[in-house]
Amino acid sequence: MITVVGTGTGAPVPLEAVAGAELVVGGRRHLDAVRLPETAERIVLGPLAPALDTMEEYVGKDRRVVVLASGDPGFFGIVRALAERFGAERLDVRPGVSSVATAFARLGLTWDDAVVVSAHGRDPRTAVNMCRAHPKVAVLTGPGAGPAELGAALARTAPGRVLVVASALGSGEERLERVSPAEAAGRDWGTAVSVVLCLDETRALGPVRTLAGTAVRPLGWALHEGEFAHRDSMITKFEVRALALARLGPRPGDLVWDVGSGSGSVAVECARLGAAVSAVEKAPDGVERIRANAGAHGVDVHVVHGTAPDALDRLDDPDAVFVGGGGRELPGIVRACARRARRTVVVAMAALDRVPAVRTALTGAGFDCDGVLLQSSRLAPLPGDVTRLAATNPVFLLWGTRTPVSHEGVAL
């Protein structure tokens, strides 16, 4: 058996957990904090592969191995790697209190409704997008993805968030500091950071939950136009929005642009499905409508008052883009979006004349392009308690998708 002991934020490691160990593996601070058998070999964790190889030699000879880890080693911890290498049946896991649970406890906040995301050894953009989209997020940090990097990204798009930087949890040097994203971006936080909590304090105390984790998916989408404030029917109709959402595929961790947002109906729907969203709108009254619609549906949308494509320059690269406005400039706007979109661009148009140029803009940027003309007729009442079909205006929907590429550069 390999004994895996969580330490650092809970009770001290019991002596019996390490008694008789012939190999002890852990971070330097964990090894220094525990009284180990004098004859035990010690490995300070750096690269994981060499440590696993040495552990395999000991396990193969039935020699006792102990691994010291932070908090709960089964929560974004070393248990996954050990189970994959040695099998879960060979592990005796003794969890401590996770840094996430400890940080929320220090603040007196529940965390069953928190989103937990790891940026350790990962691209921090997912953590940033989760912090933008959700009111209560815990980020497990790492080199290049610490409080300063999170703060710099959020200062541009969610400056009202509060970051709680929890350092050296469970030690005599423990501290929790509440800072704005801009303040976090301007500091060197060192290596003692345990976890960063990102809070939208206007929404942090949500209703009682029956499911833990990320927000529950909405009961429906492609909401009726009456669910949004809009001007003179200038809103993406729900039939069009339904297909656009299917092609955009918004999900937690994504960033979606809604360019020429108008009422913000697409932006709000993407945010309700868990994505971070930037909505670009040139009309001042449109900007206020988007904000009002986002507030009415309980989501946070980053609204940019400006004209595309110039207004796109100050935005982070998106996973998906919806373009719902644009006159003669539409092909240029689509080209600008296509250059930066990671996955897909969806364009809605009423004018037949613009379809060829938009299709060329998508294919010219390396997208596979497809599309459809949507014509729908809705049930409408007539006098005498009878029903007729009322036609809506036809809309062209084009979408471009990139062929996914593996890490080895091979098309999937």
N, C-alpha and C positions, 0 to 999 in steps of 0.2 A: 504493500500500500504506500501511496504518496500522501503525506499529510499536508494539507494546504490550510494555512492559518491566516485569517484576516486580522490585521493589526492597524494601528495608527490613529483611529478615531473613536475606538471603543475602549473596553476594559483591557488591562495588560494581558500579554500572552501567558497563559498558564504554563508553568515549568514542565508539567507532564506532557504537554503537546510537543516539546522539543527534546524531551529526555530520550537518550539512546540514539539520537540522530547521528548518522555517519556522514551525511551531506546536507548542508543547509543552503538554500538558494533564496536570494531576496535583494531588495535595494539596500544600499549602504546604511541608510538611516534605520531600516528595519533590523539589520544584522547588529548594528551598534546598540539598539535599544533592548535587546533580549539577551539573557544569560544563556549562552550556548555551551554544549559539551566541549571540553577543551580539545578532544581528539577529532572533532567533526571538521571535515573540509568545508570551506565556505566559498561560495561563488557570488560575487557581486553582479547583479543583473545588468547587462548592457544588451548586446545583440542576443536574441532569444535562442537562435539555433544552436550555438555552441553549448549553452546551458542545458538544453534538452538532450543533446548528445551525451553529455556527461551523466545526466540523470538516468538515461537509458542504460549506461554501463552499470550503475549502482543497482537499479531495479532488476537488471538481468541476473545479478548475483545475490538477490534477496537482501540487499543492504538498505537500511532505513533512510528515506529521503524526506526532508521537510522543506516546504516552500512558504516563505513569509511574503504576504501581499498586503496592499492597502485596503482597508475597509472590508467590503464584501467582494471576495475574489471571483464570485460568480456573476457580478454585475459589471459588464464591460471590463472584465478582468482576465486573469491568466488561466482560469478554469477551462475556458474554451480550447486554448492551445494544448493544455495538458490532456484533456479528454480526447482530442483528435489524435494525439500521439500515443497515449497509453491506454485509452479506454476509460469511460466514466466509472466503471466498476472498480478500477484500481485507485480511485481517489477518495480520501477521507477529508471532506471539506468542512472547515469550522469557520463560518463567516463572522466577521465583525460588522460594525455599523458603517454603511457606505458614506462617502463624503457628501453625497447628495442629501441623504436623510439627515446627516448631521447639520449641514448648512441650513436647511429649511427649519430644523428644530431650533437652531440658534435664533432664528428670526420669529419663531412662534407661528410659522405658516404650515398648513397642510401641503402635501405634495402629491396626493393621489391624482390631482388634475394637472400636474406638471408634465411638460415634455422634456425628456432627457436625451441629449445628443452628444456623441463623442466627437471631438475634433482632434483627438490625439492620434497623430500619424495619418490624418485624413485632410482632405481639402476643406478649409474652414467655411467655404461658401454655403454648405448645407446648414451648418450651425447658425450662420448669419441669417439665412432665409427663415429658419425656424424661429429665431428671436424676433424677426420682423412680423411673422404671421401669428404668433401665439403669445398670450399675455403672461405666461409663467414657464420659463425655460431654464433648465440646468445644463451647462456646457462643461464637459470634461475636457480640459485644455491640454495643450502640448506645445512643443517648440514650434514657433511660427503661427500658432493659433491660440494665443493667450489673451488676456484682458485688453492689451493695447491694440491688437489686430481686430478683435471684436468691436472695440470701441470706435476705431477709425471707420469701420464699415457702417456701423449703426449711426454714427454722428451725421452721416450724409442722408440717411433715409428714415431713421427712427430716433431723432435726438431726444425725444421725451422719455425714452426708456431709462430705468434705473438699473445699474449694474451693481451687484453685491459680490465683491471679490473676497473669497474665503481662502485664507492662506494658513498652512501648517496646522490644519485641524487636528485636535486631539493632543497637541503638544503645548509646552509652556510658552511657545511663541505664537500661539493661535491669534488670528485677528480677522475681523470681518469689516470691510470698508465699503460704504455706499458712495458711488460716484456716478456722474453722468457719462455717457459714451465719450464725449469730448475730453473729459478729465481722464478717463481710462486710457485714451489714445496717447496722451502726453506724458505717460509715466513708464519707467522701467520697473516691472513687477518682480523680477528675479525668477527663481526656480521653485519657490515654496508654495505657489498657488495650487490649491486642491481642486477647486471648482468655482465657476462663475455662474451666478444666478442673474437672469435677465428678466425684469419685471415691468409690465405695464400696469402701474398701480391703480389705474382707473378700472381695470378689468381683472386684477389678480385674485380677488375673492369672488369666484364664480359660484354657481349653484351646487348643491350637493350632488355628487356623482355616484353612479353605480358601476362605471367602467373607469379603470385607471388609464393614465397616459394621455396621448394626443386627443384633441377635441373629437367628439363623436361626429361621424359624417352626418350631413343634413338629411332630413327625410326626403327631400326632393331637390331638383335643380331645374334649370330652364324655367325659372319662375315667370309667372304672367307679368306683362308689362305694368299692370296696375300695382305691382309690388315695389315699383321704383318711381321716384319723382323724375319727370322728363318734360321736354318742351316740344309741343306740336308734333307728337308721335315720333320725335327724333330719338329712337331707341332701337336696338337690335331686337327683332321680334323673337319670341321664345322658340319658334320652330328652328330659326337660324341659329339661335344661341345653343340649342340642344346639340346640333351637329358640330358647331364650333368647339364646344366644351369637349365633345368626344374626341376631336382631332387634337386639341391642345393638350389633353391629358393632365390637368393640373393636379399636383399631389404634394404632400408635406415635403419640404426641403427644396422645392422648385422655386424659381423666380419667373414670373410671367409679366410681360409688358402688355398693356391695353393702350394702343396708340390711336388717337382720335377718339377718346373714350366717351365723349358725349355725356350720357347719364351715368356711366360707370357700371352698367348692368353686367357686362362680361367681367370687369375687374372684381366686382363684388362676388359674383358666382365663383370665380377662381379662388378668391380668399376664403369663401365658405367651404371650399373643398380642401383647404389646408395650405395653399401655396402663398408665398409672398408675392405682392403685386405692386407694380408701378404703373400708374395711369397718367397718360400724357394728354393734356387738353389745352387748346389755345384760347377758348372763350372763358372770361372770368366767371360768368354765371354758371358755366358748365363745371368749372372747378369746384364751386360751392355745392352744386348738386351732387357731384361725385362724393364729396366729403359727407354730405347729409345722408346719402344712400348707404354709404359704408357704415356710418353710425347707426342708422336705423336697423341694419342687419347684424350689428355687433361684431364687425370685422375692422381690421386696420388696413387701409390702402394708402400707399405713398403716392400723393398727387403732385404732379409736376405741371406747373402753368407755363406753357411754352409751345412752340410750333415745331413739329417734326419736319425734317430729320435733325435739325440743329439741337433740339432739346434732348435728343437721345445720347449725346456725347457724355453727359455727366451721370449716366445710369450704368449700373453693373450689368455685365452680359447676362442675357436671359436664357432660360431653358426653352421657353415657348413665347410666341408673340401673336397677338391678335391685332389686326389693322382694320378698323371699322370706319375710318374717315379718310379724307384726302380727295382733292380734285385732280387737276392736271399734274400735280406733284406726286400722285400716288405711286407710280412706278419707282421714282427715286426714293420714296419713303420705304417701299418694300425692299429695294436693294440694300438700303442701309440696315434694315432689320435683319435681312437674310445673312448679311456679312457677320452678324454677331450672335444670332440664335444658335443654341447648341443642338436643338432637337427639331423644332417645327415652327413654321409661320403659317397662320391662317388669315385669309383676306376676304372680307365681305364687300361686295360691290353691287350697286343697282344699275350701273351703266355698262351695257354690252361692249361699248367701244374700248373700255379700259382692260378687258379681260386678256387680250393677246399680250399687251405690254407687261402686265403683272405676271403672267405665266412665264414670259421671257426673263423677267427679273428673278424669279424663283429658280428656274432651270439654270440660268447663267451663274447663280451662286452655288451650284452643285447640289440642289435639292431635286428629289424625285417629286414631280408635281401631279396632282390630281384635282378634280373639282366636280361640282354639280350645280345645276340650276334648280333652286328650290321654289316651287309654286305650291301654295297651300290655300285651302278654303276652310274657313271656320264656320261652325254652326252659329246661326243668328236667328233670332225670333222674328216672326211675322204676325200681323194681326190675325186673330182667329185661332190662336194657340197652335200654330204650325211653325215649321222651321225651314229656313233656306240656307244655302251655302254662300258665304261672303268671301270673295277672293282677296287675298293679301297681295301686295306688290311682289313680283318675282325678284329674287336676289341670287346673284352668283356667289358661290363660296369656293374659293381655291385654297389648296393647302400644299405646302412643300414640306417634305420630311428628309432628314439626313439619314444616310445609311449608317447604322451604328458600327463603331470600330472597336475591336478589342484592344487590350493593353499592348498586344504584340503587333498592332497595326493591321490586323487582318479583318476584313469586312465580315460581319456576323449575319 
